[in-house]
Amino acid sequence: MSQEREEGTLLEFPCEFSVKAMGLTSPDFDMAVLEVVRRHIPDMPEGCISSRPSKNGKYTAITVTIQATSKKQLDAIYQDLTDHKHVLMSL
């Protein structure tokens, strides 16, 4: 598959990309982030997600490493994460 650079981004697609989301620590938060990303990438491979609690454990940062296919796909993932009630911030 050839890589293509889309207008408005420095990324060449397809590419490996890490999506990060932060929220209050709870089992619901992990599942919410996974649910959002799976809407856009249903065939996520095992081991593509990692989580890290904050120093005091109140917050959790989740990183999902995906094979991004377009800027449009990334924009949609970030919009859905930002709109989700459990997600405080996405990077």
NORPENOR-V211750 format. One record per pair of residues at least 6 apart in sequence whose ideal C-beta (glycine too) atoms are under 8 Angstrom apart, sorted by sequence separation. I is the first residue (numbers start at 0). J is the second residue. If there is no record, write none. Layout:
i = (I | I)
j = (J | J)
This chain:
i = (4 | 10 | 22 | 37 | 52 | 53 | 67 | 80 | 4 | 5 | 36 | 52 | 53 | 3 | 4 | 51 | 52 | 81 | 2 | 3 | 22 | 50 | 51 | 80 | 2 | 22 | 33 | 50 | 2 | 50 | 51 | 65 | 2 | 20 | 49 | 50 | 77 | 0 | 48 | 49 | 48 | 33 | 48 | 32 | 47 | 48 | 47 | 18 | 47 | 29 | 43 | 29 | 43 | 40 | 40 | 36 | 24 | 24 | 32 | 36 | 58 | 29 | 33 | 28 | 32 | 24 | 29 | 40 | 24 | 28 | 39 | 23 | 24 | 25 | 23 | 24 | 22 | 23 | 39 | 40 | 21 | 22 | 39 | 21 | 21 | 22 | 20 | 21 | 36 | 39 | 19 | 20 | 35 | 38 | 19 | 19 | 20 | 18 | 19 | 35 | 36 | 17 | 18 | 35 | 17 | 18 | 17 | 18 | 16 | 17 | 32 | 35 | 15 | 16 | 15 | 16 | 15 | 16 | 32 | 35 | 14 | 15 | 31 | 13 | 14 | 32 | 13 | 31 | 32 | 12 | 13 | 18 | 31 | 12 | 10 | 12 | 16 | 28 | 12 | 18 | 27 | 28 | 18 | 10 | 20 | 25 | 8 | 18 | 23 | 7 | 22 | 5 | 22 | 23 | 5 | 21 | 22 | 20 | 21 | 22 | 21 | 20 | 21 | 20 | 21 | 19 | 20 | 18 | 19 | 18)
j = (10 | 16 | 28 | 43 | 58 | 59 | 73 | 86 | 11 | 12 | 43 | 59 | 60 | 11 | 12 | 59 | 60 | 89 | 11 | 12 | 31 | 59 | 60 | 89 | 12 | 32 | 43 | 60 | 13 | 61 | 62 | 76 | 14 | 32 | 61 | 62 | 89 | 13 | 61 | 62 | 62 | 48 | 63 | 48 | 63 | 64 | 64 | 36 | 65 | 48 | 63 | 50 | 65 | 65 | 66 | 63 | 52 | 53 | 61 | 65 | 87 | 59 | 63 | 59 | 63 | 56 | 61 | 72 | 57 | 61 | 72 | 57 | 58 | 59 | 58 | 59 | 58 | 59 | 75 | 76 | 58 | 59 | 76 | 59 | 60 | 61 | 60 | 61 | 76 | 79 | 60 | 61 | 76 | 79 | 61 | 62 | 63 | 62 | 63 | 79 | 80 | 62 | 63 | 80 | 63 | 64 | 64 | 65 | 64 | 65 | 80 | 83 | 64 | 65 | 65 | 66 | 66 | 67 | 83 | 86 | 66 | 67 | 83 | 66 | 67 | 85 | 67 | 85 | 86 | 67 | 68 | 73 | 86 | 68 | 67 | 69 | 73 | 85 | 70 | 76 | 85 | 86 | 77 | 70 | 80 | 85 | 70 | 80 | 85 | 70 | 85 | 69 | 86 | 87 | 70 | 86 | 87 | 86 | 87 | 88 | 88 | 88 | 89 | 89 | 90 | 89 | 90 | 89 | 90 | 90)
